[in-house]
Amino acid sequence: MSWPRRATRVSRAPPSPCRVWPAGIWASDLQRRLGKELAVGLINGFAASLVLGLGILLLGWVLPEKIGDPAHLAFVASIALLIVVLLATTVGAMTPLLLDKIGFDPALATGPFITTSNDILGILIFFLLANWLYL
């Protein structure tokens, strides 16, 4: 038995950890694409928040002396994670467009910029929400 031959195109470019869309593709239907990105981010955020909240509740049940109010902590941490995931989705979708608009190569600058901004904003959001709602 022989396998059918397929025409393949071999790329010499190294694999990229993130996918950068050329601005020309995005410019035509920006609103639809950003809506899709945010919908996927919302689904991911809810799923991750649910897992985190249930994990904190389980940990509070197993070790009640370590966590004073596990339900309150689970709520605050889950809300913070949901906000951070939505913000990361928005930053990740908009950064290549903005970098291309100001003349930088989105493929080179997107990865470090998105990673750094998501880390800083994520910690900031979590601490602000924890300070405001939990402490």
Secondary structure, 3 states (H helix, E strand, C coil): CCCCCCCCCCCCCCCCCCCCCCHHHHHHCHHHHHHHHHHHHHHHHHHHHHHHHHHHHHHHHHCCCCCCCHHHHHHHHHHHHHHHHHHHHHHHHHHHHHHHHCCCCHHHHHHHHHHHHHHHHHHHHHHHHHHHHHC
